[in-house]
Amino acid sequence: MGAGVRLVREAGVRMVDLTSRVDRSSASRLYGRLGFAVRDSSVYRMLLDG
């Protein structure tokens, strides 16, 4: 397990979500090995000119 996950678990956090682009297959494999599970989700983003 990664150090970051260990730290938040020790702090009492019960759930961690992360996002990754579909084309990052190496990252996806790493997340799976760390215990993250893929879930169905719709992520929406609005870019604001600023």
PDB file of N, CA, C and O in Angstrom:
ATOM      1  N   MET A   1       0.855  -1.179   0.000  1.00  0.00           N
ATOM      2  CA  MET A   1       0.000   0.000   0.000  1.00  0.00           C
ATOM      3  C   MET A   1       0.888   1.225   0.000  1.00  0.00           C
ATOM      4  O   MET A   1       1.947   1.236   0.628  1.00  0.00           O
ATOM      5  N   GLY A   2       0.457   2.254  -0.704  1.00  0.00           N
ATOM      6  CA  GLY A   2       1.226   3.479  -0.784  1.00  0.00           C
ATOM      7  C   GLY A   2       1.230   4.250   0.530  1.00  0.00           C
ATOM      8  O   GLY A   2       0.321   4.117   1.349  1.00  0.00           O
ATOM      9  N   ALA A   3       2.257   5.048   0.710  1.00  0.00           N
ATOM     10  CA  ALA A   3       2.397   5.826   1.947  1.00  0.00           C
ATOM     11  C   ALA A   3       1.247   6.809   2.127  1.00  0.00           C
ATOM     12  O   ALA A   3       0.788   7.026   3.248  1.00  0.00           O
ATOM     13  N   GLY A   4       0.776   7.406   1.031  1.00  0.00           N
ATOM     14  CA  GLY A   4      -0.335   8.354   1.134  1.00  0.00           C
ATOM     15  C   GLY A   4      -1.605   7.703   1.639  1.00  0.00           C
ATOM     16  O   GLY A   4      -2.308   8.259   2.483  1.00  0.00           O
ATOM     17  N   VAL A   5      -1.896   6.515   1.116  1.00  0.00           N
ATOM     18  CA  VAL A   5      -3.089   5.787   1.562  1.00  0.00           C
ATOM     19  C   VAL A   5      -2.942   5.408   3.029  1.00  0.00           C
ATOM     20  O   VAL A   5      -3.896   5.502   3.802  1.00  0.00           O
ATOM     21  N   ARG A   6      -1.763   4.986   3.401  1.00  0.00           N
ATOM     22  CA  ARG A   6      -1.510   4.618   4.799  1.00  0.00           C
ATOM     23  C   ARG A   6      -1.745   5.823   5.717  1.00  0.00           C
ATOM     24  O   ARG A   6      -2.358   5.685   6.775  1.00  0.00           O
ATOM     25  N   LEU A   7      -1.267   6.987   5.318  1.00  0.00           N
ATOM     26  CA  LEU A   7      -1.442   8.195   6.136  1.00  0.00           C
ATOM     27  C   LEU A   7      -2.906   8.570   6.314  1.00  0.00           C
ATOM     28  O   LEU A   7      -3.339   8.870   7.426  1.00  0.00           O
ATOM     29  N   VAL A   8      -3.672   8.554   5.224  1.00  0.00           N
ATOM     30  CA  VAL A   8      -5.073   8.952   5.355  1.00  0.00           C
ATOM     31  C   VAL A   8      -5.865   7.913   6.132  1.00  0.00           C
ATOM     32  O   VAL A   8      -6.795   8.264   6.859  1.00  0.00           O
ATOM     33  N   ARG A   9      -5.511   6.635   5.991  1.00  0.00           N
ATOM     34  CA  ARG A   9      -6.181   5.588   6.775  1.00  0.00           C
ATOM     35  C   ARG A   9      -5.928   5.817   8.263  1.00  0.00           C
ATOM     36  O   ARG A   9      -6.851   5.718   9.072  1.00  0.00           O
ATOM     37  N   GLU A  10      -4.693   6.119   8.624  1.00  0.00           N
ATOM     38  CA  GLU A  10      -4.357   6.389  10.020  1.00  0.00           C
ATOM     39  C   GLU A  10      -5.080   7.621  10.550  1.00  0.00           C
ATOM     40  O   GLU A  10      -5.331   7.733  11.750  1.00  0.00           O
ATOM     41  N   ALA A  11      -5.414   8.545   9.648  1.00  0.00           N
ATOM     42  CA  ALA A  11      -6.138   9.758  10.039  1.00  0.00           C
ATOM     43  C   ALA A  11      -7.639   9.512  10.145  1.00  0.00           C
ATOM     44  O   ALA A  11      -8.389  10.420  10.505  1.00  0.00           O
ATOM     45  N   GLY A  12      -8.089   8.294   9.836  1.00  0.00           N
ATOM     46  CA  GLY A  12      -9.500   7.968   9.974  1.00  0.00           C
ATOM     47  C   GLY A  12     -10.320   8.118   8.707  1.00  0.00           C
ATOM     48  O   GLY A  12     -11.540   7.961   8.738  1.00  0.00           O
ATOM     49  N   VAL A  13      -9.671   8.419   7.598  1.00  0.00           N
ATOM     50  CA  VAL A  13     -10.389   8.535   6.330  1.00  0.00           C
ATOM     51  C   VAL A  13     -10.862   7.154   5.911  1.00  0.00           C
ATOM     52  O   VAL A  13     -10.108   6.185   5.996  1.00  0.00           O
ATOM     53  N   ARG A  14     -12.106   7.059   5.460  1.00  0.00           N
ATOM     54  CA  ARG A  14     -12.682   5.753   5.123  1.00  0.00           C
ATOM     55  C   ARG A  14     -12.735   5.463   3.636  1.00  0.00           C
ATOM     56  O   ARG A  14     -12.925   4.311   3.244  1.00  0.00           O
ATOM     57  N   MET A  15     -12.572   6.484   2.792  1.00  0.00           N
ATOM     58  CA  MET A  15     -12.656   6.260   1.353  1.00  0.00           C
ATOM     59  C   MET A  15     -11.761   7.254   0.624  1.00  0.00           C
ATOM     60  O   MET A  15     -11.701   8.430   0.983  1.00  0.00           O
ATOM     61  N   VAL A  16     -11.075   6.775  -0.393  1.00  0.00           N
ATOM     62  CA  VAL A  16     -10.239   7.620  -1.237  1.00  0.00           C
ATOM     63  C   VAL A  16     -10.649   7.370  -2.676  1.00  0.00           C
ATOM     64  O   VAL A  16     -10.681   6.223  -3.121  1.00  0.00           O
ATOM     65  N   ASP A  17     -10.960   8.420  -3.403  1.00  0.00           N
ATOM     66  CA  ASP A  17     -11.242   8.330  -4.833  1.00  0.00           C
ATOM     67  C   ASP A  17     -10.094   8.987  -5.588  1.00  0.00           C
ATOM     68  O   ASP A  17      -9.486   9.942  -5.103  1.00  0.00           O
ATOM     69  N   LEU A  18      -9.807   8.478  -6.757  1.00  0.00           N
ATOM     70  CA  LEU A  18      -8.873   9.154  -7.646  1.00  0.00           C
ATOM     71  C   LEU A  18      -9.378   8.990  -9.060  1.00  0.00           C
ATOM     72  O   LEU A  18     -10.178   8.103  -9.355  1.00  0.00           O
ATOM     73  N   THR A  19      -8.905   9.849  -9.915  1.00  0.00           N
ATOM     74  CA  THR A  19      -9.273   9.754 -11.323  1.00  0.00           C
ATOM     75  C   THR A  19      -8.006   9.643 -12.147  1.00  0.00           C
ATOM     76  O   THR A  19      -6.942  10.128 -11.764  1.00  0.00           O
ATOM     77  N   SER A  20      -8.150   8.995 -13.282  1.00  0.00           N
ATOM     78  CA  SER A  20      -7.026   8.832 -14.199  1.00  0.00           C
ATOM     79  C   SER A  20      -7.584   8.721 -15.611  1.00  0.00           C
ATOM     80  O   SER A  20      -8.680   8.199 -15.820  1.00  0.00           O
ATOM     81  N   ARG A  21      -6.833   9.207 -16.558  1.00  0.00           N
ATOM     82  CA  ARG A  21      -7.269   9.098 -17.954  1.00  0.00           C
ATOM     83  C   ARG A  21      -7.230   7.637 -18.405  1.00  0.00           C
ATOM     84  O   ARG A  21      -6.406   6.855 -17.930  1.00  0.00           O
ATOM     85  N   VAL A  22      -8.108   7.286 -19.305  1.00  0.00           N
ATOM     86  CA  VAL A  22      -8.224   5.915 -19.809  1.00  0.00           C
ATOM     87  C   VAL A  22      -6.919   5.448 -20.451  1.00  0.00           C
ATOM     88  O   VAL A  22      -6.572   4.271 -20.357  1.00  0.00           O
ATOM     89  N   ASP A  23      -6.200   6.352 -21.096  1.00  0.00           N
ATOM     90  CA  ASP A  23      -4.983   5.969 -21.810  1.00  0.00           C
ATOM     91  C   ASP A  23      -3.783   5.735 -20.880  1.00  0.00           C
ATOM     92  O   ASP A  23      -2.694   5.418 -21.358  1.00  0.00           O
ATOM     93  N   ARG A  24      -3.960   5.882 -19.599  1.00  0.00           N
ATOM     94  CA  ARG A  24      -2.863   5.668 -18.641  1.00  0.00           C
ATOM     95  C   ARG A  24      -2.936   4.253 -18.063  1.00  0.00           C
ATOM     96  O   ARG A  24      -3.182   4.068 -16.871  1.00  0.00           O
ATOM     97  N   SER A  25      -2.721   3.266 -18.922  1.00  0.00           N
ATOM     98  CA  SER A  25      -2.894   1.873 -18.518  1.00  0.00           C
ATOM     99  C   SER A  25      -1.907   1.460 -17.422  1.00  0.00           C
ATOM    100  O   SER A  25      -2.268   0.684 -16.538  1.00  0.00           O
ATOM    101  N   SER A  26      -0.683   1.958 -17.463  1.00  0.00           N
ATOM    102  CA  SER A  26       0.288   1.614 -16.412  1.00  0.00           C
ATOM    103  C   SER A  26      -0.191   2.120 -15.059  1.00  0.00           C
ATOM    104  O   SER A  26      -0.094   1.410 -14.058  1.00  0.00           O
ATOM    105  N   ALA A  27      -0.703   3.333 -15.026  1.00  0.00           N
ATOM    106  CA  ALA A  27      -1.219   3.896 -13.776  1.00  0.00           C
ATOM    107  C   ALA A  27      -2.412   3.082 -13.289  1.00  0.00           C
ATOM    108  O   ALA A  27      -2.535   2.813 -12.094  1.00  0.00           O
ATOM    109  N   SER A  28      -3.284   2.691 -14.203  1.00  0.00           N
ATOM    110  CA  SER A  28      -4.455   1.903 -13.819  1.00  0.00           C
ATOM    111  C   SER A  28      -4.048   0.576 -13.206  1.00  0.00           C
ATOM    112  O   SER A  28      -4.648   0.143 -12.222  1.00  0.00           O
ATOM    113  N   ARG A  29      -3.040  -0.076 -13.768  1.00  0.00           N
ATOM    114  CA  ARG A  29      -2.562  -1.339 -13.190  1.00  0.00           C
ATOM    115  C   ARG A  29      -1.992  -1.109 -11.788  1.00  0.00           C
ATOM    116  O   ARG A  29      -2.231  -1.903 -10.878  1.00  0.00           O
ATOM    117  N   LEU A  30      -1.247  -0.030 -11.621  1.00  0.00           N
ATOM    118  CA  LEU A  30      -0.694   0.287 -10.298  1.00  0.00           C
ATOM    119  C   LEU A  30      -1.808   0.501  -9.287  1.00  0.00           C
ATOM    120  O   LEU A  30      -1.745  -0.034  -8.180  1.00  0.00           O
ATOM    121  N   TYR A  31      -2.820   1.269  -9.644  1.00  0.00           N
ATOM    122  CA  TYR A  31      -3.927   1.532  -8.722  1.00  0.00           C
ATOM    123  C   TYR A  31      -4.616   0.235  -8.319  1.00  0.00           C
ATOM    124  O   TYR A  31      -4.986   0.061  -7.158  1.00  0.00           O
ATOM    125  N   GLY A  32      -4.790  -0.675  -9.276  1.00  0.00           N
ATOM    126  CA  GLY A  32      -5.387  -1.972  -8.966  1.00  0.00           C
ATOM    127  C   GLY A  32      -4.537  -2.757  -7.985  1.00  0.00           C
ATOM    128  O   GLY A  32      -5.066  -3.370  -7.058  1.00  0.00           O
ATOM    129  N   ARG A  33      -3.223  -2.746  -8.178  1.00  0.00           N
ATOM    130  CA  ARG A  33      -2.325  -3.455  -7.250  1.00  0.00           C
ATOM    131  C   ARG A  33      -2.368  -2.840  -5.859  1.00  0.00           C
ATOM    132  O   ARG A  33      -2.160  -3.538  -4.866  1.00  0.00           O
ATOM    133  N   LEU A  34      -2.635  -1.543  -5.777  1.00  0.00           N
ATOM    134  CA  LEU A  34      -2.713  -0.874  -4.474  1.00  0.00           C
ATOM    135  C   LEU A  34      -4.047  -1.106  -3.774  1.00  0.00           C
ATOM    136  O   LEU A  34      -4.208  -0.750  -2.607  1.00  0.00           O
ATOM    137  N   GLY A  35      -5.018  -1.711  -4.495  1.00  0.00           N
ATOM    138  CA  GLY A  35      -6.296  -2.023  -3.871  1.00  0.00           C
ATOM    139  C   GLY A  35      -7.458  -1.169  -4.335  1.00  0.00           C
ATOM    140  O   GLY A  35      -8.583  -1.357  -3.873  1.00  0.00           O
ATOM    141  N   PHE A  36      -7.208  -0.231  -5.241  1.00  0.00           N
ATOM    142  CA  PHE A  36      -8.306   0.573  -5.787  1.00  0.00           C
ATOM    143  C   PHE A  36      -9.112  -0.277  -6.754  1.00  0.00           C
ATOM    144  O   PHE A  36      -8.552  -1.106  -7.471  1.00  0.00           O
ATOM    145  N   ALA A  37     -10.409  -0.080  -6.777  1.00  0.00           N
ATOM    146  CA  ALA A  37     -11.297  -0.800  -7.691  1.00  0.00           C
ATOM    147  C   ALA A  37     -11.911   0.194  -8.666  1.00  0.00           C
ATOM    148  O   ALA A  37     -12.260   1.314  -8.292  1.00  0.00           O
ATOM    149  N   VAL A  38     -12.038  -0.223  -9.911  1.00  0.00           N
ATOM    150  CA  VAL A  38     -12.680   0.614 -10.926  1.00  0.00           C
ATOM    151  C   VAL A  38     -14.163   0.693 -10.612  1.00  0.00           C
ATOM    152  O   VAL A  38     -14.777  -0.311 -10.251  1.00  0.00           O
ATOM    153  N   ARG A  39     -14.732   1.858 -10.744  1.00  0.00           N
ATOM    154  CA  ARG A  39     -16.176   2.000 -10.542  1.00  0.00           C
ATOM    155  C   ARG A  39     -16.755   2.815 -11.675  1.00  0.00           C
ATOM    156  O   ARG A  39     -16.085   3.665 -12.262  1.00  0.00           O
ATOM    157  N   ASP A  40     -18.015   2.539 -11.971  1.00  0.00           N
ATOM    158  CA  ASP A  40     -18.702   3.306 -12.999  1.00  0.00           C
ATOM    159  C   ASP A  40     -18.944   4.708 -12.480  1.00  0.00           C
ATOM    160  O   ASP A  40     -19.390   4.893 -11.347  1.00  0.00           O
ATOM    161  N   SER A  41     -18.655   5.679 -13.296  1.00  0.00           N
ATOM    162  CA  SER A  41     -18.826   7.061 -12.870  1.00  0.00           C
ATOM    163  C   SER A  41     -18.944   7.951 -14.091  1.00  0.00           C
ATOM    164  O   SER A  41     -18.410   7.647 -15.157  1.00  0.00           O
ATOM    165  N   SER A  42     -19.634   9.026 -13.921  1.00  0.00           N
ATOM    166  CA  SER A  42     -19.657  10.080 -14.925  1.00  0.00           C
ATOM    167  C   SER A  42     -19.011  11.299 -14.296  1.00  0.00           C
ATOM    168  O   SER A  42     -19.480  11.822 -13.284  1.00  0.00           O
ATOM    169  N   VAL A  43     -17.948  11.730 -14.902  1.00  0.00           N
ATOM    170  CA  VAL A  43     -17.252  12.914 -14.414  1.00  0.00           C
ATOM    171  C   VAL A  43     -17.514  14.029 -15.414  1.00  0.00           C
ATOM    172  O   VAL A  43     -17.319  13.865 -16.618  1.00  0.00           O
ATOM    173  N   TYR A  44     -17.952  15.149 -14.901  1.00  0.00           N
ATOM    174  CA  TYR A  44     -18.259  16.291 -15.763  1.00  0.00           C
ATOM    175  C   TYR A  44     -17.309  17.420 -15.420  1.00  0.00           C
ATOM    176  O   TYR A  44     -16.981  17.638 -14.254  1.00  0.00           O
ATOM    177  N   ARG A  45     -16.870  18.137 -16.443  1.00  0.00           N
ATOM    178  CA  ARG A  45     -15.952  19.247 -16.218  1.00  0.00           C
ATOM    179  C   ARG A  45     -16.377  20.409 -17.096  1.00  0.00           C
ATOM    180  O   ARG A  45     -16.787  20.235 -18.243  1.00  0.00           O
ATOM    181  N   MET A  46     -16.269  21.587 -16.530  1.00  0.00           N
ATOM    182  CA  MET A  46     -16.522  22.812 -17.278  1.00  0.00           C
ATOM    183  C   MET A  46     -15.277  23.683 -17.180  1.00  0.00           C
ATOM    184  O   MET A  46     -14.860  24.051 -16.082  1.00  0.00           O
ATOM    185  N   LEU A  47     -14.690  24.010 -18.310  1.00  0.00           N
ATOM    186  CA  LEU A  47     -13.559  24.923 -18.316  1.00  0.00           C
ATOM    187  C   LEU A  47     -14.082  26.342 -18.386  1.00  0.00           C
ATOM    188  O   LEU A  47     -14.906  26.663 -19.243  1.00  0.00           O
ATOM    189  N   LEU A  48     -13.618  27.173 -17.510  1.00  0.00           N
ATOM    190  CA  LEU A  48     -14.046  28.565 -17.457  1.00  0.00           C
ATOM    191  C   LEU A  48     -12.907  29.437 -17.973  1.00  0.00           C
ATOM    192  O   LEU A  48     -11.778  29.342 -17.491  1.00  0.00           O
ATOM    193  N   ASP A  49     -13.199  30.263 -18.928  1.00  0.00           N
ATOM    194  CA  ASP A  49     -12.190  31.209 -19.383  1.00  0.00           C
ATOM    195  C   ASP A  49     -11.907  32.188 -18.262  1.00  0.00           C
ATOM    196  O   ASP A  49     -12.828  32.659 -17.595  1.00  0.00           O
ATOM    197  N   GLY A  50     -10.675  32.486 -18.059  1.00  0.00           N
ATOM    198  CA  GLY A  50     -10.442  33.378 -16.956  1.00  0.00           C
ATOM    199  C   GLY A  50      -9.199  34.119 -17.095  1.00  0.00           C
ATOM    200  O   GLY A  50      -8.861  34.924 -16.228  1.00  0.00           O
TER     201      GLY A  50
END
